[in-house]
Amino acid sequence: MANDISIERRLPAKRATSSVSGTVFGTRPRVILKRGSVYLAAALVLYFGVIGNLMHRIDTDLDFTPPTPVENGSHAVNMAEALILRETVDNRWTANDPIFFPTAFLDNMPNFQRGMMRAISRFTMELENQIGRLRGSSAIDRDLERATGLLQFPTDVWFFDFEQSLLPIQPAETQYASAARALRAFNTRVGLGTAVFETRADALALTVERMAGELGSRAALVDDHVSADGFIIDFVSDDIFYFNKGMSYASYLLLRELGEDFDELITRGGLRGVWTQALESLRMASQLQPLIVLNGAGANSIFANHLHLQGFYMKRAILQLDEIARVIRAQ
């Protein structure tokens, strides 16, 4: 009898243990899922938020100089080569980052780099068509032709472009680095006196006009966007702003060095003052650093319009560059 009672007393305890065990095992998948979701969210924030921002760099160093310039070569060509290599190698080209890269959701640096490459490409085209040809009518230099063609390559092409091929291809940064090597090959020959680098007045006037025209197309885009009366914060204003920032920055450095190449012509024509003013306008356009790019509604808004301010400096630079070209032609 005592044994029976003892067995009966143990039975509820077994049922209770079984119930607790079932509850523990039943909730374990939910706990794992919950913790896993938290860990995944933390990892994504770390990967895209922290690491991505650490890799996100907008380099507007006004004191930048080519680290290995070609002796006796063109100052402006040295600068073009150095800027390409800085953005494709040292700072890493981000405009073609795929969706799984840490910088995939950060578009300010890519737009800045695209703007820089647009300015360099425009300058290289004028180098090919004007400065690198005798009287602008001799045969096109083979290295300049190669550099100009490579700089037309789309900025967002990665190792795969399935619209073109299923096979891997050379990405944008590889094409641009090849363009830099072609520019250096040309400049090396300039330094040796075996390549043409014309310092004619008409070559400078045309180059300045074309670079101003490129800036003008971007300033017109600013006007169109500002006049559209969009929301104060949108997903387009910052794209335009940082593209223009990159173009203004690269144009500033290229024109600064071009002024060294054409120093005698600029000084003789009494253009040093307006040349310096044009550089200052580009400098101001390139150095604006708003925390958030705002698209305030005109002069009566309590909010800033950073695009409008940037466009003002760009238009001032355009007018000054056009003045330089006009004075050169009149001499």
LINURCOR-V946189 format. One record per run of one state. SS is the DSSP state (H for helix, E for strand, C for the rest). FROM is the first residue (numbers start at 1). TO is the last residue. If there is no record, write none. Layout:
BEGIN
SS/FROM/TO
SS/FROM/TO
END
This chain:
BEGIN
C/1/1
H/2/55
C/56/74
H/75/90
C/91/107
H/108/131
C/132/133
H/134/136
C/137/141
H/142/150
C/151/171
H/172/192
C/193/200
H/201/227
C/228/236
H/237/261
C/262/262
H/263/268
C/269/271
H/272/287
C/288/294
E/295/295
C/296/304
E/305/305
H/306/330
C/331/331
END
